Amino acid sequence: MRYKTREEIPLEYKWDLEAIFENIEKWEYDFKFVDDSIPKFADYKLTFKNSGEDLHKTLKLDEYLSNKLGKLYLYAFLSKDLDLNNSTFQNLEGRMKLLVSKYQNATAFITPNILEIGEKTLYKYMADIEELRIYKHFFENILRMKEHTLSADKEELLALSGPALQTSYNTFSLLKATEIDYGKTTNEKGEDEEISEAIFYGAMYSNDRDYRERVYRQFYKPYMNLKNTFASLFTGKMNADVFNAKAKNYSSSLEAALKPNNIPLEVYHNLVDSANAGLSSMHRWVALKKKILKYDDIHPYDMYVSLFPDSKKDYSFEDARAIVTNTLTLMGSHYIEAIKECFDNRRIDVYETKGKRSGAYSSGVTVGVDPYVLMNWNGTLNDVSTLIHELGHNMHSYFTGQVQPTVYASYPIFTAEVASITNENLLHEYLYYNSTSKLEKMNLIETYINKIVSTFFRQTQFAEFELLTHEITEKGNALNAEMLTNHYTDIFKKYYGPEMTDDKEEFHTWARVPHFYYNFYVYQYATGLAASEVLSKNIMEKGLPAAGKMMSFLSSGNSKYPIDTLKDAGVDMTSKATIDAVITKMNTLMDELENLI
Ligand SMILES: [Zn+2]
């Protein structure tokens, strides 16, 4: 279904934003209220530490206003995303950003002051005042970071260094977004084509192999030509991470990245070690792909192309709703009821229209408002999968928002992808067992394997490289383009195995990946996938008892540390068995595929 204008689309497929604010006037009223209330914090700051009552009063005001702020923000950014060219909503969003930063400055005193109150007094306050007791985990989490919180003047000095330490990433982004010239090539039809990042990613899925190769070789040229520049930016980022870690008394930059969420370092090492132990599965996949494609040699630019291009099936949004609902019946009646509300209460904006933001997302937790999903429906299998993925996020936000008090009503990146990928896995199983076509089955298996390759193996490969380059920098050794290329080459070859052809372009991938500037971020994609693998398997095998545990995970928000909420759900992220589950699944899928072929 395609619509020319938003007006043509039936109401049921469009967001009900009036559930957040009836109209802009109401929004303006709350905006003014929050803006006028911010100065109150200046008074509260003076009395904050005096007593348990004062502490409680400040926390309550912060919660009350940040909930309002959350609603204001949600309304502004959802409205803007429906029509990116609408200047009214651009303006609302712009004003929101200023208000949020004003708010953050006004409340920045809270955390350091809680530290200053200290453990003993906080426990005394909690003993005296019942309403403060729910903050126990919140306080403990702040106290836990005491040795990494510096004196006020040092923190200020460190904050001043922030913009300078951002230069590497800013320059990298600018270069990539505006100044790199990828040049031209000819497309599949023989016409001139200007290369861009989007063209590159699109071309990697093309069935025209020569075209894939042309784009690939051309795309990498600037990264190879400018390798010294990129190496300098890369090492600048490494130096910044190492500086920050040392300044804040961490023993390593890995610890500095993981400790704020209380993730044990062994989770990271475990991931890398266990993935390494399972690399023969990656090698097997490369060889299998080469065999099915009937190539004499296989290159990195062959890794994305679909093996079964004829299996394309079309799904209407109504089909998808039925599939999603049937799949998720496994999760129990509470979950299904919430999914139904999400569809019926117009929490999904389905169709693409001019000016609407592309892609898909779920809006996250906003206290007092049920979350929203943005889609751009095209009727592909990928869209069905995206829908159930985003609904996974939505349910995580929904139950957390329903159950948790404001102070815990959010969740960290480390657990964010678990609910969504678990849903994708359940969907795969549902479609696979309800499919009568061999081609469709093979396509489903390939999709699943691709997900494991790109989300698990490739991200762990990046995580390994990231760890190595940080460690080299920590030992006081300098990195240059040649060293980065050599280290990247070693790790790439180890992951892709002997069948993969050496393309010097690929060995310069370190120069182009923005995630290397995100400070130990990507491993969470891999751990998220591993956790989902265990959880979806539990739900399929054990049914409602496992789904019940999953429901408590979905409702737990930040009330515990992420490792502990996942343990409650039934998965131990410190155990090698969790990572091994992914490799076992990958092998099972390849066995099935070989059988079908
Ligand atoms: Zn997601």
Residues whose N, C-alpha, C, O or C-beta is under 5 A from the ligand:
A	BS01	ZN	S420
